[in-house]
Amino acid sequence: MRHRFGNAKLKRDIGARNSLLKNLTTSVILEERVITTVPKAKAVQPIVENMITLAKRDSLHARRQAAQVLETPKSVQKLFDTL
């Protein structure tokens, strides 16, 4: 059985994987599209959806939570102002 298998490892250690997912999330927010492989896109999709949910709340706490994941202040501003 496949109970609670976790996320895709993408052939990287935990630090490189977290950096990759943060960079992909930031790129999706800034450019609104990204060219990548299917496993990477499937791994980053829940993170991007969580960022959009945070933007719907639009509070200071939500902005700070988004700033932890997104790399640049410009991406946080675009997420909360335009998206």
PyMOL commands that place a pseudoatom at each C-alpha (Angstrom):
pseudoatom trace, name=CA, resn=MET, resi=1, chain=A, elem=C, hetatm=0, pos=[0.000, 0.000, 0.000]
pseudoatom trace, name=CA, resn=ARG, resi=2, chain=A, elem=C, hetatm=0, pos=[1.021, 3.553, -0.627]
pseudoatom trace, name=CA, resn=HIS, resi=3, chain=A, elem=C, hetatm=0, pos=[0.209, 5.375, 2.588]
pseudoatom trace, name=CA, resn=ARG, resi=4, chain=A, elem=C, hetatm=0, pos=[1.784, 8.813, 3.154]
pseudoatom trace, name=CA, resn=PHE, resi=5, chain=A, elem=C, hetatm=0, pos=[4.661, 8.485, 0.712]
pseudoatom trace, name=CA, resn=GLY, resi=6, chain=A, elem=C, hetatm=0, pos=[5.668, 12.131, 0.824]
pseudoatom trace, name=CA, resn=ASN, resi=7, chain=A, elem=C, hetatm=0, pos=[6.679, 14.453, -1.960]
pseudoatom trace, name=CA, resn=ALA, resi=8, chain=A, elem=C, hetatm=0, pos=[8.811, 13.892, -5.037]
pseudoatom trace, name=CA, resn=LYS, resi=9, chain=A, elem=C, hetatm=0, pos=[12.539, 13.925, -4.323]
pseudoatom trace, name=CA, resn=LEU, resi=10, chain=A, elem=C, hetatm=0, pos=[13.516, 15.105, -7.815]
pseudoatom trace, name=CA, resn=LYS, resi=11, chain=A, elem=C, hetatm=0, pos=[16.967, 13.484, -7.385]
pseudoatom trace, name=CA, resn=ARG, resi=12, chain=A, elem=C, hetatm=0, pos=[18.137, 16.233, -5.015]
pseudoatom trace, name=CA, resn=ASP, resi=13, chain=A, elem=C, hetatm=0, pos=[18.945, 16.524, -1.338]
pseudoatom trace, name=CA, resn=ILE, resi=14, chain=A, elem=C, hetatm=0, pos=[16.582, 18.508, 0.884]
pseudoatom trace, name=CA, resn=GLY, resi=15, chain=A, elem=C, hetatm=0, pos=[18.370, 21.852, 0.578]
pseudoatom trace, name=CA, resn=ALA, resi=16, chain=A, elem=C, hetatm=0, pos=[18.640, 21.772, -3.193]
pseudoatom trace, name=CA, resn=ARG, resi=17, chain=A, elem=C, hetatm=0, pos=[15.034, 20.595, -3.494]
pseudoatom trace, name=CA, resn=ASN, resi=18, chain=A, elem=C, hetatm=0, pos=[13.736, 23.411, -1.294]
pseudoatom trace, name=CA, resn=SER, resi=19, chain=A, elem=C, hetatm=0, pos=[15.737, 25.972, -3.263]
pseudoatom trace, name=CA, resn=LEU, resi=20, chain=A, elem=C, hetatm=0, pos=[14.450, 24.583, -6.548]
pseudoatom trace, name=CA, resn=LEU, resi=21, chain=A, elem=C, hetatm=0, pos=[10.834, 24.730, -5.392]
pseudoatom trace, name=CA, resn=LYS, resi=22, chain=A, elem=C, hetatm=0, pos=[11.224, 28.270, -4.015]
pseudoatom trace, name=CA, resn=ASN, resi=23, chain=A, elem=C, hetatm=0, pos=[12.813, 29.460, -7.256]
pseudoatom trace, name=CA, resn=LEU, resi=24, chain=A, elem=C, hetatm=0, pos=[10.141, 27.808, -9.393]
pseudoatom trace, name=CA, resn=THR, resi=25, chain=A, elem=C, hetatm=0, pos=[7.382, 29.294, -7.247]
pseudoatom trace, name=CA, resn=THR, resi=26, chain=A, elem=C, hetatm=0, pos=[8.905, 32.756, -7.516]
pseudoatom trace, name=CA, resn=SER, resi=27, chain=A, elem=C, hetatm=0, pos=[9.253, 32.389, -11.281]
pseudoatom trace, name=CA, resn=VAL, resi=28, chain=A, elem=C, hetatm=0, pos=[5.638, 31.295, -11.663]
pseudoatom trace, name=CA, resn=ILE, resi=29, chain=A, elem=C, hetatm=0, pos=[4.440, 34.306, -9.653]
pseudoatom trace, name=CA, resn=LEU, resi=30, chain=A, elem=C, hetatm=0, pos=[6.624, 36.815, -11.518]
pseudoatom trace, name=CA, resn=GLU, resi=31, chain=A, elem=C, hetatm=0, pos=[6.322, 35.502, -15.064]
pseudoatom trace, name=CA, resn=GLU, resi=32, chain=A, elem=C, hetatm=0, pos=[2.952, 33.725, -14.698]
pseudoatom trace, name=CA, resn=ARG, resi=33, chain=A, elem=C, hetatm=0, pos=[4.309, 30.739, -16.643]
pseudoatom trace, name=CA, resn=VAL, resi=34, chain=A, elem=C, hetatm=0, pos=[7.398, 28.576, -16.539]
pseudoatom trace, name=CA, resn=ILE, resi=35, chain=A, elem=C, hetatm=0, pos=[8.937, 25.963, -18.832]
pseudoatom trace, name=CA, resn=THR, resi=36, chain=A, elem=C, hetatm=0, pos=[9.979, 22.935, -16.791]
pseudoatom trace, name=CA, resn=THR, resi=37, chain=A, elem=C, hetatm=0, pos=[9.567, 19.186, -16.568]
pseudoatom trace, name=CA, resn=VAL, resi=38, chain=A, elem=C, hetatm=0, pos=[6.299, 17.536, -15.585]
pseudoatom trace, name=CA, resn=PRO, resi=39, chain=A, elem=C, hetatm=0, pos=[7.519, 16.146, -12.200]
pseudoatom trace, name=CA, resn=LYS, resi=40, chain=A, elem=C, hetatm=0, pos=[8.861, 19.561, -11.169]
pseudoatom trace, name=CA, resn=ALA, resi=41, chain=A, elem=C, hetatm=0, pos=[5.615, 21.224, -12.217]
pseudoatom trace, name=CA, resn=LYS, resi=42, chain=A, elem=C, hetatm=0, pos=[3.588, 18.703, -10.226]
pseudoatom trace, name=CA, resn=ALA, resi=43, chain=A, elem=C, hetatm=0, pos=[5.814, 19.262, -7.184]
pseudoatom trace, name=CA, resn=VAL, resi=44, chain=A, elem=C, hetatm=0, pos=[5.501, 23.056, -7.308]
pseudoatom trace, name=CA, resn=GLN, resi=45, chain=A, elem=C, hetatm=0, pos=[1.752, 23.201, -8.030]
pseudoatom trace, name=CA, resn=PRO, resi=46, chain=A, elem=C, hetatm=0, pos=[0.547, 22.845, -4.390]
pseudoatom trace, name=CA, resn=ILE, resi=47, chain=A, elem=C, hetatm=0, pos=[2.992, 25.527, -3.254]
pseudoatom trace, name=CA, resn=VAL, resi=48, chain=A, elem=C, hetatm=0, pos=[1.755, 28.000, -5.883]
pseudoatom trace, name=CA, resn=GLU, resi=49, chain=A, elem=C, hetatm=0, pos=[-1.854, 27.239, -4.977]
pseudoatom trace, name=CA, resn=ASN, resi=50, chain=A, elem=C, hetatm=0, pos=[-1.025, 27.886, -1.317]
pseudoatom trace, name=CA, resn=MET, resi=51, chain=A, elem=C, hetatm=0, pos=[0.512, 31.255, -2.256]
pseudoatom trace, name=CA, resn=ILE, resi=52, chain=A, elem=C, hetatm=0, pos=[-2.666, 32.206, -4.127]
pseudoatom trace, name=CA, resn=THR, resi=53, chain=A, elem=C, hetatm=0, pos=[-4.731, 31.240, -1.082]
pseudoatom trace, name=CA, resn=LEU, resi=54, chain=A, elem=C, hetatm=0, pos=[-2.522, 33.448, 1.092]
pseudoatom trace, name=CA, resn=ALA, resi=55, chain=A, elem=C, hetatm=0, pos=[-3.033, 36.324, -1.349]
pseudoatom trace, name=CA, resn=LYS, resi=56, chain=A, elem=C, hetatm=0, pos=[-6.795, 36.007, -0.986]
pseudoatom trace, name=CA, resn=ARG, resi=57, chain=A, elem=C, hetatm=0, pos=[-6.479, 36.669, 2.753]
pseudoatom trace, name=CA, resn=ASP, resi=58, chain=A, elem=C, hetatm=0, pos=[-4.356, 39.811, 2.207]
pseudoatom trace, name=CA, resn=SER, resi=59, chain=A, elem=C, hetatm=0, pos=[-3.260, 40.392, 5.791]
pseudoatom trace, name=CA, resn=LEU, resi=60, chain=A, elem=C, hetatm=0, pos=[0.137, 41.255, 7.213]
pseudoatom trace, name=CA, resn=HIS, resi=61, chain=A, elem=C, hetatm=0, pos=[0.556, 37.729, 8.521]
pseudoatom trace, name=CA, resn=ALA, resi=62, chain=A, elem=C, hetatm=0, pos=[-0.265, 36.273, 5.097]
pseudoatom trace, name=CA, resn=ARG, resi=63, chain=A, elem=C, hetatm=0, pos=[2.286, 38.595, 3.468]
pseudoatom trace, name=CA, resn=ARG, resi=64, chain=A, elem=C, hetatm=0, pos=[4.964, 37.474, 5.885]
pseudoatom trace, name=CA, resn=GLN, resi=65, chain=A, elem=C, hetatm=0, pos=[4.138, 33.819, 5.291]
pseudoatom trace, name=CA, resn=ALA, resi=66, chain=A, elem=C, hetatm=0, pos=[4.393, 34.364, 1.537]
pseudoatom trace, name=CA, resn=ALA, resi=67, chain=A, elem=C, hetatm=0, pos=[7.687, 36.230, 1.953]
pseudoatom trace, name=CA, resn=GLN, resi=68, chain=A, elem=C, hetatm=0, pos=[9.154, 33.131, 3.612]
pseudoatom trace, name=CA, resn=VAL, resi=69, chain=A, elem=C, hetatm=0, pos=[8.560, 31.096, 0.462]
pseudoatom trace, name=CA, resn=LEU, resi=70, chain=A, elem=C, hetatm=0, pos=[9.017, 33.674, -2.287]
pseudoatom trace, name=CA, resn=GLU, resi=71, chain=A, elem=C, hetatm=0, pos=[12.536, 34.897, -2.998]
pseudoatom trace, name=CA, resn=THR, resi=72, chain=A, elem=C, hetatm=0, pos=[12.026, 38.567, -3.914]
pseudoatom trace, name=CA, resn=PRO, resi=73, chain=A, elem=C, hetatm=0, pos=[9.919, 41.368, -2.440]
pseudoatom trace, name=CA, resn=LYS, resi=74, chain=A, elem=C, hetatm=0, pos=[8.771, 42.181, -5.994]
pseudoatom trace, name=CA, resn=SER, resi=75, chain=A, elem=C, hetatm=0, pos=[7.155, 38.746, -6.263]
pseudoatom trace, name=CA, resn=VAL, resi=76, chain=A, elem=C, hetatm=0, pos=[5.327, 39.207, -2.945]
pseudoatom trace, name=CA, resn=GLN, resi=77, chain=A, elem=C, hetatm=0, pos=[4.072, 42.597, -4.081]
pseudoatom trace, name=CA, resn=LYS, resi=78, chain=A, elem=C, hetatm=0, pos=[2.858, 41.232, -7.414]
pseudoatom trace, name=CA, resn=LEU, resi=79, chain=A, elem=C, hetatm=0, pos=[1.170, 38.288, -5.714]
pseudoatom trace, name=CA, resn=PHE, resi=80, chain=A, elem=C, hetatm=0, pos=[-0.841, 40.475, -3.350]
pseudoatom trace, name=CA, resn=ASP, resi=81, chain=A, elem=C, hetatm=0, pos=[-1.488, 43.452, -5.636]
pseudoatom trace, name=CA, resn=THR, resi=82, chain=A, elem=C, hetatm=0, pos=[-2.199, 42.054, -9.097]
pseudoatom trace, name=CA, resn=LEU, resi=83, chain=A, elem=C, hetatm=0, pos=[-2.837, 38.344, -8.733]
for i in range(1, 83): cmd.bond("trace and resi %d" % i, "trace and resi %d" % (i + 1))
show_as sticks, trace
zoom trace
